[in-house]
Amino acid sequence: MQQAGGWTEILANVDVADQRGVLEPLISSVRLKRIAIGKYEPDITWTPLGAALYAVVSEDPAEAA
């Protein structure tokens, strides 16, 4: 991942259909959560595979639960 430039770089260079193909096994759903007026952040529901990958990439397994 580091050699490829990370998720941002990888996903920026493929079309939307390919992005969905990559993310589908990793993410169950994404909702926008309002954190302030005009400010939102994603609320991601990970699949078990996505949670495991997130834990490895973030190096904080507690966040992937």
N, C-alpha and C positions, 0 to 999 in steps of 0.2 A: 504494500500500500504506500509506504513512504517513497519508494522508488518511482511509483507511478504518479506521485503528486497528490495523493489523497483522493477522497470521494469527490470533492468539488471539481478537481481536474478531470477525473475519470468521467463523471456525469456531464460535464460541460462539453465534452467532445463527442457525444453520441446523441442520436435523435430521441424524441420522447418515447417512442415505442420501445426502443432498446433500454431506456432508463427504467421504464415500467417492468420490463423483463428482468432487470437486475434487482430491482427493489421488491418485487412481488413476493419472493420467498422470505424476505427479511422483515417486511412491515405489514401489519394487519390493517391499520388505519392511521390517518393523520387528521387531527382537528386543530383549528386555530384557537388558542386560549387568549382571551383579552387580559392583559396585565396592567394596562393603563389606558387612558383615553388616546385612541389612535395607535396603540402599541399592542402587538400580538406576538405570541411565540407558539411554535408547534408543540402539540401534545401527541407524541408518537406511541402507538401500541405496537410493540415488537412481537414478531413470531418467536418461538423458542430459538430458532436458528439466528434470527436477528439479535436477540438479547445476548446470546453467547458471543456473537461477533462483536457487538457493541462493548461487551465487557473486556474482550481482548484488546480492542482498539483504544478504549478509554483508560484501560489499566485500572479501572475501579469497578469491580464486579458488583458492588452494592447498588450502583446506579442502574444496572441492567435488570434488576429484579422487578 
